[in-house]
Amino acid sequence: MPGSEYILEMNGITKIFPGVKALDNVHFNLKAGEIHALVGENGAGKSTFIKTLTGVHQPDGGEIILNGEKVVMTDPITAQERGIAAIYQHAASYPDLSVAENIFIGHEFKIGPFIDWPKMNREAKKLLDSIDANLSPTASVGSLTVGQQQLVEIAKALSMDAKILIMDEPTASLSQREAEDLYTIARRLRDQGVGIILISHRFEDIFGLADRVTVFRDAQYIGSWKLEEVDQPFLVHHMVGREITQLFPKKETVVGEELLKLEHLTRTGFYRDINMTVRSGEIVGLTGLVGAGRTEVMESVFGVTKPDSGRIIFRGEEVKDQTPTQMMARGLGMLPENRQKEGLLLAWSINHNISLSVLDKCQNGIFVNRGKEYELSNKMKELLAIKAPDTDTHTGALSGGNQQKVVVAKQLAAEPQVIILDEPTKGVDVGSKAAIYEIMSDLASQGLGILMISSELPEVINMSDRIYVMSEGKVTKEFTDTKSLTQDDILHAAMPQSK
């Protein structure tokens, strides 16, 4: 299409899997030197759309026009050769290889049959310097932080002379500082003429970076707008197809007895002198920068690791040398941050995942009573509004938000008195976030104690009755009044203290 203002046009794209229309006549276009956000709930079709663009899937209808020419992306290599690259939330890197090897894998510099290591390291350094990444080309990628691995992925895209860069949930696992660094790099690439497709559930990313936004819902194209034409409620309404009148549905509860108490808990190299309490009917927020030691404390409480000193008192009784199984039997549940690796068996059904934590309740002697198992899983499916045809559906086939609900269901099935939620809405769309918040509020109103670990400051402020802030392995502040609290107040307490 000669004279088009777009470097990419995807018109009427349709993709059908057995029994599912994953994309239904959707549209998207991109200009050079533009950041165009693609948003929608989990299951809206964003991932299938990107896989169609990058050659992983072949569309069943529609056309892809690249630089005015109709093209067919037969495979990912073809997409790369045409200047399309993607970086994902979980970097697709090789941890045992060097930075330079990861950047140039598949297109190494060679002298005859041999790799030209000096040239490859020099060229890797040039690419890293161009995005202000202070990394050694010879460093092992496995030794880098998640944020640094993202920079390696960007350098890899630049090494292939990418003109279109897809950033899929790029800040989901980054600290605030790393996210700001990524924003700076994205703007610089945009100013150099790279077209960027941004996929994110974080409104901070969308309104902080994008020039335009397109919404998908239920595998269909809903609309495209310039960022200055929209606000957050407008996007939420179009993403979920209804008004969400209250994103943070926090109920007033009666705070009761102390259920969990930590006294001077210390694990050398991870955290020190931690003092916390959680009471019945209370949502306690635990926040801080990535690496502050929040998850490590809770892993010790749950019995995954052992503290070196201090006391854990659960429901009035000190516990020692506990295991996760023993803590669950006592009435403590924990939703891990990495639900796919630590919270779910993706090849298993919803039914089997939910019953896994309470098999003793579903047994007749040494055999599992399938009737009891289905009764439990169907009850949880209805309670948490898990979107799936039935509980025999494989968990790996669910959207991220529904996978998160299955993990919550698995914990609730054990009827805990206290539940630890580690980043409960990470990678979850706005509709599922509201649902998870409502579940949390309902549980607290029923007398459960909830300890929520989160980097999302709006949810920490709006859902917590009290807030602990950690920095460099220590609790630096406890906020007991959250009504007038600001994000700046929390960030100030979370920043590393000067020596």
HELIX and SHEET records of a PDB file:
HELIX    1   1 LYS A   46  LEU A   53  1                                   8    
HELIX    2   2 PRO A   76  GLU A   81  1                                   6    
HELIX    3   3 VAL A   99  PHE A  104  1                                   6    
HELIX    4   4 TRP A  117  SER A  130  1                                  14    
HELIX    5   5 VAL A  141  SER A  143  5                                   3    
HELIX    6   6 VAL A  146  SER A  159  1                                  14    
HELIX    7   7 GLN A  176  ASP A  191  1                                  16    
HELIX    8   8 PHE A  203  LEU A  209  1                                   7    
HELIX    9   9 LEU A  227  GLU A  229  5                                   3    
HELIX   10  10 GLN A  232  VAL A  240  1                                   9    
HELIX   11  11 ARG A  294  PHE A  302  1                                   9    
HELIX   12  12 PRO A  324  ARG A  330  1                                   7    
HELIX   13  13 ARG A  339  GLY A  343  3                                   5    
HELIX   14  14 ILE A  350  SER A  355  1                                   6    
HELIX   15  15 LEU A  356  CYS A  362  5                                   7    
HELIX   16  16 ARG A  370  LEU A  384  1                                  15    
HELIX   17  17 THR A  395  ALA A  397  5                                   3    
HELIX   18  18 GLY A  400  LEU A  412  1                                  13    
HELIX   19  19 VAL A  430  SER A  445  1                                  16    
HELIX   20  20 LEU A  457  MET A  463  1                                   7    
HELIX   21  21 GLN A  487  ALA A  494  1                                   8    
SHEET    1   A 4 VAL A  20  LEU A  30  0                                        
SHEET    2   A 4 LEU A   8  PHE A  17 -1                                        
SHEET    3   A 4 GLY A  61  LEU A  66 -1                                        
SHEET    4   A 4 GLU A  69  VAL A  71 -1                                        
SHEET    1   B 6 ILE A  84  ILE A  87  0                                        
SHEET    2   B 6 ILE A 164  ASP A 168  1                                        
SHEET    3   B 6 GLY A 195  ILE A 199  1                                        
SHEET    4   B 6 ILE A  35  VAL A  39  1                                        
SHEET    5   B 6 ARG A 212  ARG A 217  1                                        
SHEET    6   B 6 GLN A 220  LYS A 226 -1                                        
SHEET    1   C 2 LYS A 110  ILE A 111  0                                        
SHEET    2   C 2 PHE A 114  ILE A 115 -1                                        
SHEET    1   D 4 TYR A 271  ARG A 279  0                                        
SHEET    2   D 4 GLU A 258  ARG A 267 -1                                        
SHEET    3   D 4 SER A 309  PHE A 314 -1                                        
SHEET    4   D 4 GLU A 317  VAL A 319 -1                                        
SHEET    1   E 6 LEU A 332  LEU A 335  0                                        
SHEET    2   E 6 VAL A 418  ASP A 422  1                                        
SHEET    3   E 6 GLY A 449  ILE A 453  1                                        
SHEET    4   E 6 ILE A 283  GLY A 288  1                                        
SHEET    5   E 6 ARG A 466  SER A 471  1                                        
SHEET    6   E 6 LYS A 474  PHE A 479 -1                                        
SHEET    1   F 2 GLN A 363  ASN A 364  0                                        
SHEET    2   F 2 PHE A 367  VAL A 368 -1                                        
END                                                                             
